[in-house]
Amino acid sequence: MNSSETKTEVILIGAGIMSATLGTLLKELVPKWEITVFEKLDKAGEESSNEWNNAGTGHAALCELNYTKETPDGSVDISKAIQINEQFQVSMQFWSYLVKSKLINNPQDFIRPLPHMSLVLGEENVTFLKKRFEALTKNPLFQGMEFSDDPEKLMDWIPLIMEERNLSEAIAATKIDTGTDVNFGALTRMLFDHLESKNVKVKYNHSVNDIKRTSDGLWELKVQNRFSSTVKRHKAKFVFIGGGGGSLHLLQKSGIPESKHIGGFPVSGIFMVCNNPDIVSQHHAKVYGKAKVGAPPMSVPHLDTRFIDNKKSLLFGPFAGFSPKFLKTGSMLDLVTSVKPNNVLTMLAAGAKELSLTKYLIQQVMLSKEQRMEELREFIPNAKSEDWDFVVAGQRVQVIKDTDAGKGTLQFGTEVITGAEGSIAALLGASPGASTAVHVMLEVMAKCFPQQMKEWEPKIKKMIPSFGVSLMENTELLKEVHTTTAQTLGLSEKELVFS
């Protein structure tokens, strides 16, 4: 084994959208810092960020019903939807800055305008959707949303879904034209091309095997070249673990107290894909339905128009599945080896609590193609089996931790874990993930570089005009941001009119 040592300011583990975003932000703020990236695969954006491994929804809570909950008094709580929408606006502003500054080009290669819709069946759900629509449209962030329970209007909006539908059941939808389809794989690759042009060292086919704190306060990584099997030691003042599902094992190896009592539960997904141009041409929207009882939020059924490599296709799903791997390219031992003395009780508590989820996943795994077609026919009544194939989506690892809600609570969002002194951070969890990457990485920077944030603030505000400000409470800024990002990114330029 060859062993030599290099030192750098920043090491990013994993070449996905999170490392790409953090690296790009840091290069803009401190160009002189040396940054090295290690990725175990042979190119960027191949795991969770890859365009076939996620739904490509620019998550802005425009159509996702799981971000708005009905409260016991019958009203609809939209606080989570507001939070996610504001966070997506931050991403849009940053991408717009990168395009305007010519740091990346051709925004249409990674983002396109696409209506976002919610669709529900049954009187009770129609009542909920109308209440949700009324609550959201009082807020400036959701201006332009329409509601309809008129089958003729819905035929105009979603002909493929309405054709040959039995209308004995109540049906309603909301539609907003400012939604997006985002190719996070393409964006990730663009950002890494940019970073390499700024002298960031990106080492593909390099696997981080170990990480530990040294006596001089630095982090030392053991990094193996997957081809030559040589292992080198790399030291850094700051390490970001952005390896998707693989982050949990590395976080555990760091030994920081914050890594204790945290577990991970892997959930895989399968999409059905249609490339028949006659069918694809009849649908132009992302249409989200309601999750089945016991289903994790990432399993909300939706029928999406997708643009991948300039080709339009339809995706339906996801059907949840189970694999003990934490990454698509991971090991069958990932789940077992993530169980440690400090998190075994947390994991067992989650297992006891989440029996309905376990049952749901087993049922999903057992579904035949024809059974999956039956679920698709709830969206497209006349769907034919021969027009649809399967594509395996990315692995997601839901975080399990002890919270005020009790031991072994399953977390369904994106979690940032940072060491107390801010020299290490890790990103765990799932949706809305990629859509809120810029907000999440600014959060990492605020926790890990508190002294520098004051000095960086003017430049951050230049990149993200709404930084530190609520767009919901500043409608003039919201209007300005909406107009400029739409123009720069080539999106829907419908003017916002506030009632």
C-alpha positions as CSV (number, residue, x, y, z in Angstrom):
1,M,0.0,0.0,0.0
2,N,1.4,3.4,-1.0
3,S,0.7,6.0,1.5
4,S,1.3,9.7,0.9
5,E,-0.4,12.7,2.3
6,T,-1.9,15.9,0.9
7,K,-3.4,18.9,2.7
8,T,-6.3,21.1,1.5
9,E,-8.8,23.6,2.9
10,V,-12.0,21.8,1.9
11,I,-12.8,18.2,1.0
12,L,-16.2,17.3,-0.5
13,I,-17.2,13.7,-0.5
14,G,-19.5,12.7,-3.3
15,A,-20.0,14.4,-6.6
16,G,-23.8,15.0,-6.4
17,I,-25.9,18.1,-6.4
18,M,-25.1,19.0,-2.8
19,S,-21.3,18.9,-3.1
20,A,-21.6,20.7,-6.5
21,T,-23.7,23.5,-4.9
22,L,-21.5,23.9,-1.8
23,G,-18.3,23.9,-3.9
24,T,-19.8,26.5,-6.3
25,L,-20.9,28.7,-3.4
26,L,-17.5,28.5,-1.7
27,K,-15.6,29.2,-5.0
28,E,-17.6,32.4,-5.5
29,L,-17.1,33.5,-1.9
30,V,-13.4,32.5,-1.4
31,P,-11.8,31.8,-4.8
32,K,-8.4,31.1,-3.2
33,W,-9.5,28.2,-1.1
34,E,-8.3,24.8,-2.3
35,I,-11.1,22.3,-2.7
36,T,-10.8,18.6,-3.5
37,V,-13.8,16.3,-4.3
38,F,-13.7,12.5,-4.1
39,E,-16.3,10.5,-6.0
40,K,-16.3,6.7,-6.0
41,L,-18.1,6.4,-9.4
42,D,-16.6,7.5,-12.7
43,K,-18.6,10.7,-13.2
44,A,-20.6,13.3,-11.4
45,G,-24.3,13.1,-10.6
46,E,-24.7,9.3,-11.0
47,E,-26.6,8.4,-7.8
48,S,-29.5,10.4,-6.2
49,S,-28.8,13.4,-8.4
50,N,-29.1,11.4,-11.6
51,E,-32.0,12.4,-13.8
52,W,-33.4,8.8,-13.8
53,N,-33.0,8.4,-10.0
54,N,-35.4,11.2,-9.0
55,A,-38.7,12.7,-10.1
56,G,-37.2,15.9,-11.5
57,T,-39.8,18.0,-9.7
58,G,-38.7,21.4,-8.8
59,H,-40.2,21.0,-5.3
60,A,-41.9,24.2,-4.5
61,A,-44.9,22.7,-2.7
62,L,-47.2,23.7,-5.6
63,C,-48.6,20.2,-6.1
64,E,-47.3,18.0,-3.3
65,L,-50.2,17.3,-1.0
66,N,-48.0,15.9,1.8
67,Y,-46.6,19.4,2.5
68,T,-50.1,20.7,3.5
69,K,-51.8,19.0,6.4
70,E,-55.4,19.2,7.5
71,T,-55.5,20.2,11.2
72,P,-58.0,18.8,13.8
73,D,-60.1,22.0,13.5
74,G,-60.6,21.4,9.8
75,S,-58.3,24.1,8.5
76,V,-55.2,23.5,6.3
77,D,-51.7,24.1,7.7
78,I,-49.6,25.5,4.9
79,S,-46.5,26.5,6.9
80,K,-44.4,23.6,5.5
81,A,-45.4,24.5,1.9
82,I,-44.4,28.1,2.5
83,Q,-41.0,27.0,3.9
84,I,-40.3,24.7,0.9
85,N,-41.5,27.2,-1.7
86,E,-39.2,29.9,-0.2
87,Q,-36.3,27.5,-0.2
88,F,-36.8,26.6,-3.9
89,Q,-36.9,30.3,-4.7
90,V,-33.4,30.5,-3.2
91,S,-32.2,27.7,-5.6
92,M,-33.8,29.5,-8.6
93,Q,-32.1,32.8,-7.7
94,F,-28.7,31.1,-7.4
95,W,-29.1,29.2,-10.7
96,S,-30.2,32.5,-12.3
97,Y,-27.0,34.2,-11.0
98,L,-24.8,31.4,-12.4
99,V,-26.4,31.7,-15.9
100,K,-26.3,35.6,-15.9
101,S,-22.6,35.5,-14.8
102,K,-22.0,32.9,-17.6
103,L,-20.6,30.4,-15.1
104,I,-23.0,27.9,-16.6
105,N,-24.9,28.1,-19.9
106,N,-28.0,26.8,-21.7
107,P,-30.4,26.7,-18.7
108,Q,-33.0,24.9,-20.9
109,D,-30.7,21.8,-20.6
110,F,-31.5,21.6,-16.9
111,I,-34.8,23.4,-16.2
112,R,-38.0,23.8,-18.1
113,P,-41.4,25.4,-17.3
114,L,-44.1,22.8,-16.6
115,P,-47.5,23.1,-14.9
116,H,-47.7,21.6,-11.5
117,M,-51.0,20.0,-10.6
118,S,-52.7,18.2,-7.7
119,L,-55.4,15.7,-8.5
120,V,-57.9,14.0,-6.0
121,L,-60.9,11.7,-6.2
122,G,-63.8,11.4,-3.8
123,E,-65.9,14.0,-2.0
124,E,-63.8,14.2,1.1
125,N,-60.6,14.7,-0.9
126,V,-62.2,17.3,-3.2
127,T,-63.3,19.3,-0.1
128,F,-59.7,19.1,1.3
129,L,-58.2,20.2,-2.1
130,K,-60.5,23.2,-2.2
131,K,-59.6,24.2,1.3
132,R,-55.9,23.8,0.5
133,F,-56.3,25.9,-2.7
134,E,-58.1,28.7,-0.7
135,A,-55.4,28.7,2.0
136,L,-52.5,28.7,-0.5
137,T,-53.8,31.4,-2.8
138,K,-54.2,33.9,0.1
139,N,-50.4,33.7,0.1
140,P,-48.3,35.7,-2.5
141,L,-46.0,32.7,-3.1
142,F,-48.9,30.7,-4.7
143,Q,-50.5,33.4,-6.9
144,G,-51.7,32.1,-10.2
145,M,-53.0,28.7,-8.9
146,E,-56.4,27.6,-10.3
147,F,-58.9,25.1,-8.9
148,S,-61.5,23.2,-10.9
149,D,-63.9,20.3,-10.3
150,D,-65.5,20.7,-13.7
151,P,-64.8,17.6,-15.9
152,E,-64.8,19.8,-19.1
153,K,-62.2,22.1,-17.7
154,L,-60.2,19.1,-16.5
155,M,-60.4,17.5,-19.9
156,D,-58.7,20.7,-21.2
157,W,-56.0,20.5,-18.5
158,I,-55.3,16.7,-18.5
159,P,-56.8,15.0,-21.5
160,L,-54.9,11.7,-21.0
161,I,-56.1,11.4,-17.4
162,M,-59.8,12.4,-18.2
163,E,-60.2,10.3,-21.3
164,E,-62.6,7.3,-20.8
165,R,-62.9,8.1,-17.1
166,N,-65.9,7.0,-15.2
167,L,-67.2,10.3,-13.7
168,S,-69.5,8.7,-11.0
169,E,-66.8,9.8,-8.5
170,A,-66.1,13.4,-7.6
171,I,-62.8,14.7,-9.1
172,A,-60.9,18.0,-8.7
173,A,-57.5,19.4,-9.5
174,T,-55.4,22.5,-9.0
175,K,-53.0,23.8,-11.6
176,I,-50.3,26.4,-11.5
177,D,-48.2,27.3,-14.6
178,T,-45.0,28.4,-12.7
179,G,-43.9,24.9,-11.9
180,T,-40.7,23.3,-13.3
181,D,-39.1,20.1,-14.5
182,V,-35.5,20.0,-13.3
183,N,-32.8,17.7,-14.6
184,F,-30.6,17.6,-11.5
185,G,-28.1,15.2,-13.2
186,A,-27.4,17.7,-16.0
187,L,-27.2,20.6,-13.5
188,T,-24.7,18.6,-11.3
189,R,-22.5,17.9,-14.3
190,M,-22.6,21.5,-15.4
191,L,-21.6,22.7,-11.9
192,F,-18.7,20.2,-11.8
193,D,-17.4,21.3,-15.2
194,H,-17.4,24.8,-13.9
195,L,-15.6,23.8,-10.7
196,E,-12.9,22.0,-12.6
197,S,-12.4,25.1,-14.7
198,K,-11.8,26.9,-11.4
199,N,-9.0,24.5,-10.4
200,V,-11.1,22.3,-8.1
201,K,-9.6,18.9,-8.0
202,V,-12.3,16.3,-8.8
203,K,-11.1,12.8,-8.3
204,Y,-13.4,10.2,-9.7
205,N,-13.1,6.4,-9.0
206,H,-11.8,7.4,-5.5
207,S,-13.5,5.8,-2.5
208,V,-13.3,7.3,1.0
209,N,-12.7,4.3,3.4
210,D,-12.1,6.1,6.7
211,I,-12.2,9.5,8.3
212,K,-10.8,10.6,11.6
213,R,-9.8,13.6,13.6
214,T,-6.1,14.1,14.1
215,S,-4.3,15.7,17.1
216,D,-3.8,19.0,15.1
217,G,-7.6,19.4,14.7
218,L,-7.6,18.5,11.0
219,W,-9.6,15.7,9.4
220,E,-7.7,12.8,7.9
221,L,-9.3,10.7,5.1
222,K,-8.1,7.4,3.8
223,V,-8.9,7.4,0.1
224,Q,-8.6,4.4,-2.1
225,N,-8.1,4.6,-5.9
226,R,-10.6,2.0,-7.1
227,F,-8.4,0.9,-10.0
228,S,-4.9,0.8,-8.6
229,S,-6.0,0.0,-5.0
230,T,-3.5,2.4,-3.7
231,V,-4.6,4.3,-0.5
232,K,-3.6,7.9,0.2
233,R,-4.2,10.1,3.2
234,H,-5.7,13.5,2.7
235,K,-6.1,16.1,5.4
236,A,-8.5,19.0,5.4
237,K,-9.7,21.8,7.7
238,F,-13.3,21.2,6.7
239,V,-15.1,18.1,5.3
240,F,-18.5,17.9,3.8
241,I,-20.0,14.4,3.5
242,G,-22.5,14.5,0.6
243,G,-22.5,10.9,-0.5
244,G,-26.3,10.4,-0.6
245,G,-27.1,7.1,1.3
246,G,-23.4,6.5,1.7
247,S,-23.1,9.5,4.1
248,L,-24.3,7.7,7.2
249,H,-21.4,5.2,7.3
250,L,-18.8,7.9,6.9
251,L,-20.5,10.1,9.5
252,Q,-20.4,7.1,11.9
253,K,-16.7,6.7,11.1
254,S,-16.0,10.3,12.0
255,G,-16.9,9.5,15.6
256,I,-18.4,12.9,16.4
257,P,-21.0,12.8,19.2
258,E,-23.6,14.2,16.8
259,S,-23.4,10.9,14.8
260,K,-24.6,8.8,17.7
261,H,-28.2,7.6,18.0
262,I,-28.9,8.0,14.3
263,G,-29.9,5.2,11.9
264,G,-31.0,4.9,8.4
265,F,-33.8,3.0,6.7
266,P,-33.4,2.4,2.9
267,V,-36.3,2.8,0.5
268,S,-35.9,2.1,-3.2
269,G,-38.3,3.1,-5.9
270,I,-39.5,2.0,-9.3
271,F,-41.0,4.3,-12.0
272,M,-43.0,3.2,-15.0
273,V,-41.9,5.0,-18.1
274,C,-43.7,5.6,-21.4
275,N,-41.9,6.7,-24.6
276,N,-44.8,6.2,-27.0
277,P,-45.0,9.7,-28.7
278,D,-48.7,9.4,-29.3
279,I,-49.3,9.0,-25.6
280,V,-46.5,11.4,-24.4
281,S,-47.9,14.2,-26.6
282,Q,-51.3,14.1,-24.7
283,H,-49.9,15.0,-21.3
284,H,-48.0,18.2,-20.3
285,A,-47.7,18.6,-16.5
286,K,-46.6,17.0,-13.2
287,V,-49.8,15.7,-11.6
288,Y,-49.5,14.6,-8.0
289,G,-52.1,12.5,-6.2
290,K,-52.6,11.5,-2.6
291,A,-50.4,8.9,-0.8
292,K,-51.9,5.6,0.2
293,V,-52.3,4.9,3.9
294,G,-49.0,3.7,5.4
295,A,-47.0,5.0,2.4
296,P,-43.9,7.1,3.0
297,P,-44.2,10.7,1.6
298,M,-41.7,10.0,-1.1
299,S,-44.3,7.4,-2.5
300,V,-47.0,9.9,-3.4
301,P,-48.2,8.7,-6.9
302,H,-47.6,11.2,-9.7
303,L,-47.7,11.3,-13.5
304,D,-44.9,13.5,-14.8
305,T,-43.8,14.9,-18.1
306,R,-40.0,14.6,-18.1
307,F,-37.4,16.2,-20.5
308,I,-34.2,14.1,-20.4
309,D,-31.6,14.5,-23.2
310,N,-34.1,16.8,-25.0
311,K,-36.5,13.9,-25.2
312,K,-40.0,14.1,-23.7
313,S,-41.3,11.0,-21.9
314,L,-43.9,10.2,-19.2
315,L,-43.0,8.8,-15.8
316,F,-45.5,7.3,-13.3
317,G,-44.7,6.2,-9.8
318,P,-42.8,5.8,-7.7
319,F,-43.6,2.3,-6.4
320,A,-41.7,1.9,-3.2
321,G,-39.4,-1.1,-2.8
322,F,-36.9,-2.4,-0.3
323,S,-33.2,-3.2,-0.7
324,P,-30.7,-3.2,2.2
325,K,-28.4,-1.1,0.0
326,F,-27.9,2.5,0.9
327,L,-26.9,3.4,-2.7
328,K,-27.9,1.9,-6.0
329,T,-24.2,0.9,-6.3
330,G,-23.9,0.1,-2.6
331,S,-23.5,-3.2,-0.7
332,M,-26.2,-5.7,0.4
333,L,-24.6,-5.3,3.9
334,D,-25.2,-1.5,4.1
335,L,-28.1,-1.7,6.4
336,V,-26.6,-4.4,8.7
337,T,-23.3,-2.6,9.1
338,S,-25.0,0.7,9.9
339,V,-26.3,-0.8,13.1
340,K,-24.0,0.2,16.0
341,P,-24.2,-0.2,19.8
342,N,-25.2,3.5,20.1
343,N,-28.1,3.3,17.6
344,V,-29.4,-0.3,18.0
345,L,-32.2,0.8,20.4
346,T,-33.1,3.7,18.1
347,M,-33.4,1.3,15.1
348,L,-35.4,-1.3,17.1
349,A,-37.8,1.4,18.3
350,A,-38.3,2.6,14.7
351,G,-39.0,-1.0,13.6
352,A,-41.7,-1.4,16.2
353,K,-43.3,1.9,15.4
354,E,-43.2,1.6,11.6
355,L,-45.0,-1.7,11.2
356,S,-47.5,-0.1,8.7
357,L,-44.6,1.2,6.6
358,T,-42.9,-2.2,6.6
359,K,-46.2,-3.9,5.6
360,Y,-46.6,-1.3,2.8
361,L,-43.1,-1.9,1.5
362,I,-43.6,-5.7,1.4
363,Q,-46.9,-5.3,-0.4
364,Q,-45.2,-2.9,-3.0
365,V,-42.3,-5.3,-3.6
366,M,-44.7,-8.2,-4.3
367,L,-46.7,-6.2,-6.9
368,S,-46.8,-7.8,-10.4
369,K,-46.6,-5.6,-13.6
370,E,-50.4,-6.0,-14.0
371,Q,-51.1,-4.8,-10.4
372,R,-48.8,-1.8,-11.1
373,M,-50.8,-1.1,-14.3
374,E,-54.0,-1.1,-12.2
375,E,-52.5,1.7,-10.0
376,L,-51.5,3.6,-13.2
377,R,-55.1,3.2,-14.5
378,E,-56.3,5.2,-11.5
379,F,-54.5,8.1,-13.4
380,I,-54.8,6.9,-17.0
381,P,-58.0,4.8,-17.3
382,N,-57.1,3.4,-20.7
383,A,-53.3,2.7,-20.1
384,K,-52.0,-0.3,-22.0
385,S,-49.3,-2.6,-20.6
386,E,-47.2,-2.7,-23.8
387,D,-46.7,1.1,-23.7
388,W,-45.0,1.2,-20.3
389,D,-41.6,-0.1,-19.1
390,F,-39.9,0.0,-15.7
391,V,-37.0,2.1,-14.6
392,V,-35.4,1.6,-11.2
393,A,-35.1,5.0,-9.3
394,G,-32.4,5.9,-6.8
395,Q,-32.1,4.6,-3.3
396,R,-33.2,6.9,-0.5
397,V,-32.2,6.5,3.1
398,Q,-34.7,7.9,5.6
399,V,-33.1,9.2,8.7
400,I,-34.1,7.5,12.0
401,K,-33.3,9.4,15.2
402,D,-34.5,10.1,18.8
403,T,-36.6,13.2,18.9
404,D,-39.1,14.9,21.2
405,A,-41.7,12.7,19.4
406,G,-40.0,9.6,20.9
407,K,-37.2,7.1,20.3
408,G,-36.6,5.9,16.8
409,T,-38.6,8.5,14.9
410,L,-38.5,8.2,11.1
411,Q,-37.6,11.6,9.5
412,F,-39.0,12.2,6.1
413,G,-37.0,15.4,5.1
414,T,-33.4,16.4,4.5
415,E,-31.2,16.5,7.6
416,V,-27.9,18.3,8.1
417,I,-25.7,17.0,10.8
418,T,-22.7,19.2,11.9
419,G,-19.9,18.7,14.4
420,A,-20.0,21.1,17.4
421,E,-17.0,23.0,16.2
422,G,-18.2,23.2,12.6
423,S,-15.3,21.5,10.9
424,I,-17.4,18.6,9.5
425,A,-21.0,18.4,8.1
426,A,-23.0,15.6,6.6
427,L,-26.2,15.5,4.6
428,L,-28.7,12.7,5.2
429,G,-32.3,12.1,4.2
430,A,-34.5,12.4,1.1
431,S,-37.0,14.8,-0.5
432,P,-37.1,17.8,-1.1
433,G,-33.3,17.4,-1.1
434,A,-32.0,18.5,-4.5
435,S,-34.6,21.3,-5.0
436,T,-33.6,23.0,-1.8
437,A,-29.8,22.3,-2.2
438,V,-28.8,26.0,-2.2
439,H,-30.8,26.8,1.0
440,V,-29.4,23.6,2.7
441,M,-25.8,24.4,1.8
442,L,-26.2,28.0,3.0
443,E,-27.4,26.4,6.3
444,V,-24.2,24.3,6.3
445,M,-22.1,27.4,5.8
446,A,-23.9,29.3,8.6
447,K,-23.2,26.5,11.0
448,C,-19.6,25.7,9.9
449,F,-18.3,29.2,9.0
450,P,-20.1,31.6,11.4
451,Q,-17.2,34.0,11.6
452,Q,-17.0,34.4,7.8
453,M,-20.7,34.7,7.1
454,K,-20.9,38.4,8.0
455,E,-18.1,39.1,5.6
456,W,-19.7,37.0,2.9
457,E,-23.2,38.4,3.2
458,P,-22.9,41.2,0.6
459,K,-21.7,38.7,-2.0
460,I,-24.4,36.1,-1.0
461,K,-27.1,38.9,-1.4
462,K,-25.7,39.6,-4.9
463,M,-26.2,35.9,-5.8
464,I,-29.4,35.5,-3.8
465,P,-31.3,38.8,-3.4
466,S,-33.8,37.3,-0.9
467,F,-31.1,35.9,1.4
468,G,-32.2,36.5,5.0
469,V,-35.5,38.0,3.9
470,S,-39.0,36.4,3.7
471,L,-40.3,36.7,0.1
472,M,-43.8,36.1,1.4
473,E,-43.6,39.4,3.4
474,N,-41.8,41.3,0.7
475,T,-44.1,41.2,-2.4
476,E,-42.1,43.7,-4.4
477,L,-38.9,41.7,-4.0
478,L,-40.9,38.5,-4.8
479,K,-42.2,40.1,-8.0
480,E,-38.7,41.2,-9.0
481,V,-37.1,37.8,-8.2
482,H,-39.9,36.0,-10.0
483,T,-39.5,38.1,-13.2
484,T,-35.7,38.1,-13.3
485,T,-35.3,34.3,-12.6
486,A,-38.1,33.5,-15.2
487,Q,-36.3,35.6,-17.8
488,T,-32.8,34.3,-17.2
489,L,-33.8,30.7,-16.9
490,G,-36.3,30.8,-19.8
491,L,-39.4,30.0,-17.6
492,S,-43.0,31.0,-17.5
493,E,-43.1,34.8,-17.3
494,K,-46.7,35.2,-16.2
495,E,-46.8,38.4,-14.2
496,L,-47.6,37.9,-10.5
497,V,-50.8,39.8,-9.6
498,F,-51.3,40.1,-5.9
499,S,-54.9,40.3,-4.7
